[in-house]
């Protein structure tokens, strides 16, 4: 191949170039030694040591405990029909917005606000009313 560099220059791997590129001073090995001289594998992407079997066992036990703590789903049936109906239907406090005399047309609201000396709440939106855009 004409024009190809057979041996790339090695002078680019100097501490000055590493500082310019914000690289570590030395290449990070894939093996990290702890204080007790036990070596562990290090993930090259996150550079975190392997958690070891004790941590994995604790994670599995915690997952199993959380799975047992989640309540089981209750299916609606004839016995709990009234409870479900009361739970699903809104109460009077949740339907209080229906008592507000909303106006569908802006100009009629402006005229009424002028005569009563009240402010106007102009509610506008862009897109689908349920946020499904």
N, C-alpha and C positions, 0 to 999 in steps of 0.2 A: 504494500500500500504506500503510495507516494504521499508524502506530507504527514504521515502519522508519526507520533512520537513513540518510539519503541520503549524507552524507559522514562517514565514521568519524573520530573525533577523532585528530589527529596528535600530541597531547601524550603518548600512550602510548609513543612511540618515543624516549624520552629515555635518557640514560646511566644514570639512577637506576633506571628500569624494566628496562633491559637487565641491570643488576647483580642486581636482584631475581629475574629469570627465569634468571640465569646464562647469558646470551647474550654473545657477544663484543661488545667496545665498538663496533666498526664491523662492518657486514655484510661477510662474506667474498666477494670477487669470485670469479668462475669463471675468472679468468686470473691466473696468478702469474708474476712476473718474477724471473728469477735474476740473479746478479751480472753476467753478461755481456749483460744487457738482451735476452735471448732469452725470449720469452714462451712458456709451455706451458699447455696446458689442464689444469685441476685438476678432479678428480672431486669434485662437490659433497657426496657422502656421506662419503667417506673423507678428502677433502682432500689426497690424495696426488697428486703430479704424474704426468703421463703418462710411463710408463717409457721411451718412445722406441724406435726400431727396433733399436738395438744390443742392448738388454736382451732384446727379443723374439727376436732371432736367437740369442742365447746360450741362452735357455730352450729353443728348438727344438732346438739342437745337443745340449744336455744330455739332453733327452728322447729323442732318437735314440740317443745313446750308451748310456743306461740300457736302452733297448729291446734293443739288441744284446748287452748284458751279461747279460741274463736267460737262463738255460739253457733249452733246449727240453725239453718233457716227453718222458719215456721211456715208451713203451707196453709193458705186460707181454706177453711172447710165450714161445714154447717155449724159447728160448735163455736168457732171464734169469728163468725161473720160480723156480729155487731161490733166487736173490738176493732176489726179491720176497717169497717165502715167509719167508725169514729176517728180512727187514725188517719184515714185518707181524706175525708172531707174537711175543708177549712172551717175554722171557728169564726165567731163574730169579729174578733180582733183582726184576723187575717183578711176579712172582707170589708174592713172599714174604708178602704179606698173607693168603694162603690158609692159612698155617701157624699163624696166631693162632687160638686156640680161642674164637671168637665165640659169644655166647649170644643166642638169639632172644627170650628172655623175661627181663624185668627182675628179677622176684623170685627166680628161680633163680640169677641172677648175683649178687644181693645175698647170698644164703645162702652161695654158694661163696666170695665175697670175704671174708665174715666168718670162715669156717673157715680160709682160707689167709692171712688178714691182708693182703690186697691191695686197692688202690683199684679203682674202677669207672670205665670210660670210657662215659658215656651219650651215644650218638650219636643225635640227633633232627634231624628236618628237616620242613619244611612245604612242600608242593608236589610237583611232578613230579620224579622222581630225576634227570632229564637237564636240569632247569632250564627246561623248556618250559612255562611257566605262562601 
